[in-house]
Amino acid sequence: MPGQVTDILVPAGAGEAEYVEKRSRFIGQLFPVEDEAEARAFIEQVKKKHYDARHNCWCYLLKGGVERYSDDGEPQGTAGVPMLEVFRREGVTNLCCVVTRYFGGVLLGAGGLLRAYTKAAKDALDAAGIAVVRTWTRAAVRCPYPLYERVCRLAEQQGALVEDTAYAEDVTLTLLLPEGGLEHFTAALTELSAGTVAVPEILGEVEKSAPI
């Protein structure tokens, strides 16, 4: 699969999910981050918003292996680490997750807390969605209008993203092709157009995320 070596999984966006367990209210909040400063800022933002909650447990993971977590007053090992394990298992990085708990008066026990914080983190990730960051080759393809839709379909079949479309005498598509996919796309384009569409003009490389 082109780009497999450099693929990185990240949240597709922010996500929030809530559920109640024995009258305790758990709110999972997830945000994509690039560094520890962004993660800390998100944590503080959530703490201010939910200042009246019993616990604001959190964790974050960054590309390169940085991992931090806090149980924020819950029994050790029942909140931050289970949250981290959710994201390790999913292979997702560059994110910060805070699970806010409004205590409902009923103790859940260590096992109950572990399950609750795991579920809250997973639900927040599900709400955010997952995207893959890849190195793409940016290329421009100029084609006549009668071939426009067929070239778009071909790009989709080849795993490319249409970044921009310019309409003039012909249509010029700016495509992001998966790493290593330029040669295959060019061959398929030549076959599709019987050689009437010029070889794509390479515009450089870019790192970009796309939902999966």
Residue, then its C-alpha position, 0 to 999 in steps of 0.5 A: m500500500p503506497g505510503q504505508v511506511t509513513d502513515i500516522l493515525v490521528p483524530a479526524g477532529a475534536g470529539e465529545a461523548e457522555y454517559v451515566e454509570k450509577r448516577s456518575r456522569f462521565i464526559g469524554q472530551l478529545f482534541p487533536v494536538e501537535d505538542e505538549a503546550e497545546a495539550r496542556a492548554f486543552i486540559e486547562q480549558v476543560k478544567k475551567k469549563h468543568y470546575d465543579a466536577r469531582h475529577n478531570c482525568w486526562c492523558y495525551l500522546l504525541k508523535g515520537g512517543v511522549e505520553r502523559y496522564s493524570d488520575d486527578g484524585e481517582p484511585q491510582g491506575t483507574a483513569g489515566v492509564p486505561m485512557l492511554e491504553v484505548f489510544r495505544r490499542e487504536g494506534v492513534t497519536n497527537l491527541c489529548c483526552v480529558v474525561t470529566r466525572y461528576f460523582g453521583g454518590v455511588l462508588l464504582g470500585a476499581g474495576g468499575l472506574l477502569r471500565a468507565y474511563t475506558k468507555a469514555a475515552k473510546d466514545a470520545l475517539d469514536a465521536a472524533g473519528i480517525a484520520v491517516v496522515r500521509t506524505w502525498t505527491r501534489a500534482a496538476v492534471r489538465c484534461p478536457y471537459p469530456l474526460y473530467e468526470r472519468v479522471c476524477r473517478l480514476a483519481e478516487q480509484q487510485g486513492a488520490l484526493v482532489e485538492d483543487t479544481a480550476y475551470a478554464e479552456d480545460v479543467t485543471l485538477t490539483l491532486l494529492l497522490p499517495e506516496g509512491g502512487l504517481e507512476h501507477f496513476t500516470a500509466a492509468l491516466t495514459e490508458l484512460s485518455a489514450g495518451t491525450v492527457a499530458v503527464p501530471e505536473i509534479l508540484g511537490e510533496v505535502e503531509k496531510s490527513a484524510p479520514i479513514 
